[in-house]
Amino acid sequence: MTDGTRGTLGPVGIWTSAFDGQPAPRVREAAAEIEELGYGAIWFGEAFGRDSVGQAWLLLSATRRLTVAAGIANIAFRDPIATAGAARTLGEAFPGRYVLGLGGHRVDDTVHRLDGYPVPARGKAVTTMRGYLDSMDAVPAHGPDPDPAPRRVLAALGPKMLELAAERTWGAHPYFVPVRHTAQARELMGPDAFLGVEQAVVLDTDLTRARETATAHVAAYVSMAPHQEASVRRLGFGDDEIVGGPSRRLVDAIVAYGDLEAARRRVREHLDAGADHVCLQVLTAEPGLLPVPEWRELAPVMREFV
């Protein structure tokens, strides 16, 4: 559902999980620089680093105007009452600047383990998410009513979750998807829903080395994340391209690697396919470090889309 504010994120943002390994002062410093570089949004995930709500507050308080988006807050980690209250608080304190992305690191009928820690099952993904949204919407508000209301998006990949995103939230935040998925998502959700797509990039003109980094990223997701494997299978990638290591075609579809032009071209393809916003995840050989040099390199090229 569009509310007239979809443009506040701008066409290009940054997605990173590297904040979790950094001390708070360094996170504040990096966030402020991302804003000054001209990016429209900062997206971050949630695992066992900082709590999503605390991370959002840290980033929002370190910046003045850019959007901070949870991409995603894991619904297996907190009750809908807590999520609703936190979103209202952030929405009131930072009007129009917070986006709550909701998803789950597997919410099927099995217990999923994150770093060996068991995350309890909550049921089938779409049914569980619909129920979670219902519960959030039913939570009474005994405090100030944020204006505008915080925007919500879903970590949607499959058709049913994309439909739910368009029906019940501002839109969708697909992760680990090729341009083909963006076109399909736009067609399925219609013209009004927000579509903010994550895109992994490797900036390295040594293409052999860049491809190795990209391949490691793709291999990790298709081997450890069943929903990501299911997603690429729906897009036409078979056993011969997934089992035993990702094919060159799959790697090339998921990661843009090489020079700045490769990143620019992929962003343009997503926007032309119907994305409103593309958030770039820079991959490096040292994933725990903040890729500040790469963010600086990308910034002038990405201004083409503003």
N, C-alpha and C positions, 0 to 999 in steps of 0.2 A: 504494500500500500504506500503510495507516495504521499507526502505531507507538505510538499513545497520546499523541503530542506535537503533533498538528495544531493544538491550541488555543493553543500558545505564541505564535503569530503574532498572535492576536487577530483580530477581524473586519475591522479597517481598518489599512492601512499607507500608507507614502509610496513612490512610485516617482519617481526623478529621474535625469536624465543631466547635471544642472547641476554636480555635484561636480567633474567633470573640469576645468572652467575656473577652479576656485577653489584658492587655496593651502591647503596641508595644515592650518594652524591654523584657517582659516575652516571647513573641512570638519568638523574635530573639534567646533568650537563649534556648528555647525548640527546635527550628529548628536546631540549632547547635548541640544539644545533639542527636537528631534523626540521624543526619549525622554521628556523631561519633559512634553511636551504630551499624552502618553498614547497615541501611536501604537504599534502592536505590532511593526512591522517597517519596515526601510528596504530598498528594492529599488533596484538600479542596473544600468545596461547596460554594454556594453563595445564601444568602437570604437578610436580612436587616442588616447584620453586615458590615464588610469591603467590599468595592468594590473589585471585583475579580482581577482587574489589580493591584490595590494598595496592596492587600494581596500577590499577586505573587511577586511583587517587594520587599516587606518586607522580604519574605522568601528567595528569591534568594540572596539578599544582605547580609543575615545572614549566608549563607552557601557558600561552595567553589566548590563542585563537584556534589552533588546529584541533581536529577531532581525535579523540582517543577511543579505540574500539576493541572490545574483548573479542578475540577471534580464535578460540571461543572460551566462554566460561562453561565449565563442565557441569552438567546438571546432576551427575553422579556424586558431586562433591558437596552440594548444599541443598537444603530444603527450599521449595518455592517461596515460602514466607521470607526467608533470609534474602533470597535473590530479589524479590519484589521490593523489600525495604531498602536494600543497598542501591538498587537502580533509582529509586525515588530520591534517595539522599544525594547521589552523584548528579542526578538530573537537576536537582534544586541548586546545588552548590556551583555547578558548571553548566548553566543553561545552554542547551542545544549542542553541547560538545561531547557528549558521551553516547556511544552506541553499545548496546548489550547484545553480543553474539552468544547464542545458546547452542550447545551441542553436547555430545557425550562420547567418551572414548570407548565405545561399544556399550550399548544398552540392550543387547539381545538376551537370550535365555541362558547364557553362560556367565561365569565369573571371569572377568578379564583381569590380567595382572599387569600393573604398571611398575616396572623395576622390581618385580617380585611381590608387590603389594596387591592384595586382592581387592578389586573394586566390585561391589555387589551388583548383580544383575537387577534391572528394573523393568524388563519386559521388552516387547518389540519396539523398534525405534520410533516409528511414526505415532503409534498409539501412546507411547510413553511421552513423547514430546507434546502431543496434543493435550494430554492430561496435565502436564507440567504447566503449559500456558494457561489452561483453565484454572489451575490452582493459583498461579500468580495473579490472574485477573480478579480472583475472588478475595484476595487479601485486603482487609479494611485499611484505609489510610487515616491515621490519627495525627498526621503532621502536615506541613505545608505541601501543597499540590504543585509539583514542578511544572513550569510553563516555558517551553513546550515539554510535553511528556517525553521521557527518554525513548529513543528509537530501539527497536529490537530486530535482529535478523537471525536466521537459522543457518547452521552449518549443513547445507543441503546439497546432496549429490544425486540421489535417485529421484525419479519422477514424483513419487508420492510426497517426499519431503519437500521438494521444490513447490509442489502445489500447496502444501501446508504453509510454507513460507509466504507465498503470495496471498493466501487467504487470511492468515492470522497475524502477520508481522509486516514490517517495512520491506522485507525482502530476504535475499539469500547471500551467504558468504561461502561459495564453493572453494575448497582447498584441494590442491594436487590435481588439477584438471587441465586438459588441453583446450585449445580454442574451439574445437568441435563441441565440447560440452557447453561452452559459453553460448554458442548459437542455439543449441537445443534448449538450454535453460531459459533463454530469452523468449523463445517461441512458446514454451510451455507456460511460463509465468505471465506472459502478456507484457504490454509496453509500460505499465505503471509501476511495477515492483522494482525496488532497488536491486541491483546485481553488482556485488563487489567481489572480484575474483582475485585469489592469491596466485602469484606467478613467481616461481623459483628462477633465479638467474645466477650464472657464474661468469664473472668478468676475468677472463684469462685468455690471452691471444694464443697461448700454446694449446691448441685444440685437443691434443691427446690428453694433456693434464686436466683440462677443463671437463672433458668428457668423463674422465675417471671420477671427478668430484660429483658430477651430475649423476652418473650411474650409481654411485654409492648411496646417494639420496633416494633415488627411485627404488633401488633394491631394498632399502630399509623399510620403506612404506608398504610395498606390496608383500613383503614377507611377514611383517608384524601387525599390519592393520587390515583385517579382513574386509572392512567396508571400502577401503581404498582399492583392494584387489577386485572386489565386486564391481566397483565403479569403472575401472579400466576394462573389465570384461564386457560390461554393457556397451562400451564404446568400440568394441570390435577387436580387442587384443586377446589372443588365445594362449593356450598352454605354452606353445613354442616361444612366446614372447614374454612370458611371466615366470614360469617354473625354471629353476636353475639359474636365474639371473635375467634382468630385463634386457629386451632387445634394443638395438640401436634406435629403431623406430619409436618404441615406447619412451625411451629416454629423451629423444628429440622432441616428442610431443609434450612432455611434462616440463622440461627445463630448457630455458633459452641460455645458451652458453657461447662464449667467444668474446667478441668486442662489444662496445657500447651500441653499435648498430644492431646487433642481434637482439639486445634487450629492447631497444626502441621499436624494432620491427614487431616483436611479439606483443608489446603493449598496444600498438596500433591495431594488430589483428584482433585482440580481445575487444577493443573499443568498437571496431567495425562490426564485430559479431554480436554486439548488443550489450557489452558491459558498461556500466556507469562509472566504474572505478576499478583500478588494478592496483593491488598492493604487492610490492616487490619484496621477495625474500632472497637476500643475497646469501649464497652458499660459498663457503671457503673451506680450506683444508683444516682450519681450526674453528669449529662451529661454536665454541664457547666464547669467542672473542667478538666484540662489537665490530661490525664491518664498516667503520666510519669512513675510511678512505674510499671504499666503493660507493657509499651513500653520496659522498662529495662528487665523485666522478659522474654518477648517474644524474645528479640534480640538474645541471644545465641542459642535458639532452631531454629530460622529462618535461622541461618548461615548454616544449613544443606543444604539449597537450593542454596547457592551461588556457 
